[in-house]
């Protein structure tokens, strides 16, 4: 399994793209699609038209806005430039289908795609894509918004992705014994903020989950001013990596 971090920042981070993670197993899967992650996807050399499944943790703009550019490009390529692509499945929390059908009906150029588009709403039950097992789990982030973390299992390895989350028991369960836990490290431990984890809590989750490796990601600019790796290490004695855009983790 390989995980390439397309974006490790948030909405308007000065040096990082927003949330986006490319996971390669027997499938090529995309988790979240925030601003500037499409440009980084192109830099990986992966054929964007070969991506058949996109999974969203939730629908704040910093996790989904580049999907619009991606889909409009697919429309142009298949309708006017002689290109082809296979079916596209969009997976996400409650409200996914309603949101995207509304977007497709509203935005010019989004109707009548030349390829099948399917929607799948998930909650807390595992499912498979090929030989890859996906375990979504509801996490606590924004009131009145269904938010998910995802666990990907393939070839005896497991990687957990928090999406955006506060500390909660479901997040610890999601990360249990994971080979890598990619966690929302929006804030430094000494400057915590609402509805996200801070670095110390990332370490706490990794320790309580007995994860092998902790990947800190989703940094607000404030987090760059502090040694968040050292702060996480006060709680977690395993391997800690501060994510960077286009970094690839091999499991």
VENQUI-V109261 format. One record per residue. PSI is psi in radians with two decimals (NA if undefined). Layout:
((PSI) (PSI))
//
This chain:
((2.40) (2.37) (2.11) (2.17) (1.92) (-0.47) (2.26) (0.17) (-2.57) (-2.84) (-1.05) (0.79) (2.38) (-0.41) (-0.10) (2.56) (2.88) (-2.93) (2.29) (2.33) (2.15) (2.09) (2.18) (2.04) (-2.17) (-0.10) (2.90) (1.89) (2.53) (2.18) (1.98) (2.78) (1.07) (3.06) (2.34) (-0.04) (-0.46) (-0.72) (-0.74) (-0.57) (-0.74) (-0.61) (-0.39) (-0.32) (-0.03) (2.37) (1.96) (-0.49) (-0.13) (-0.12) (2.12) (-0.28) (2.21) (2.22) (2.24) (2.41) (-0.65) (-3.13) (0.61) (2.57) (-0.56) (-0.01) (-0.04) (-0.12) (-0.48) (-0.18) (-0.61) (-0.78) (-0.74) (-0.83) (-0.71) (-0.69) (-0.75) (-0.64) (-0.81) (-0.80) (-0.74) (-0.49) (-0.58) (-0.20) (0.19) (0.18) (2.88) (2.77) (2.77) (-3.08) (2.62) (2.23) (2.17) (2.11) (2.42) (-3.01) (-3.10) (2.37) (-0.06) (-0.89) (-0.78) (-0.75) (-0.86) (-0.61) (-0.63) (-0.76) (-0.81) (-0.61) (-0.35) (-0.70) (2.30) (2.37) (0.08) (-0.14) (2.78) (1.01) (2.70) (0.10) (2.70) (2.44) (2.18) (2.66) (2.46) (2.08) (2.29) (2.81) (-1.63) (0.51) (2.38) (2.74) (2.94) (2.52) (1.89) (-2.26) (0.18) (2.27) (2.27) (2.24) (1.71) (2.66) (2.33) (2.29) (2.90) (2.06) (-1.26) (2.28) (2.45) (0.31) (2.16) (2.11) (2.47) (2.57) (2.83) (2.52) (2.28) (2.22) (2.26) (2.39) (0.58) (0.10) (2.72) (2.34) (2.37) (2.46) (2.14) (-0.34) (-2.58) (2.28) (2.56) (3.05) (2.28) (2.76) (-0.61) (-0.60) (-0.71) (-0.75) (-0.72) (-0.67) (0.03) (2.08) (0.41) (2.56) (-0.52) (2.41) (2.03) (1.94) (2.60) (1.81) (1.12) (-0.55) (2.69) (2.73) (-0.55) (-0.07) (1.06) (2.73) (3.12) (2.70) (0.22) (2.89) (2.67) (3.02) (-0.70) (-0.68) (-0.58) (-0.80) (-0.69) (-0.80) (-0.81) (-0.70) (-0.86) (-0.51) (-0.15) (0.68) (2.66) (-0.71) (2.46) (2.21) (2.04) (2.30) (-3.09) (0.99) (2.26) (2.69) (-0.58) (-0.63) (-0.42) (-0.28) (-0.05) (2.80) (1.44) (-0.47) (-0.80) (-0.66) (-0.74) (-0.62) (-0.34) (-0.37) (-0.44) (2.20) (0.00) (-2.95) (2.29) (2.32) (2.31) (2.08) (2.66) (2.70) (2.39) (0.18) (2.38) (2.31) (2.18) (2.21) (NA))
//
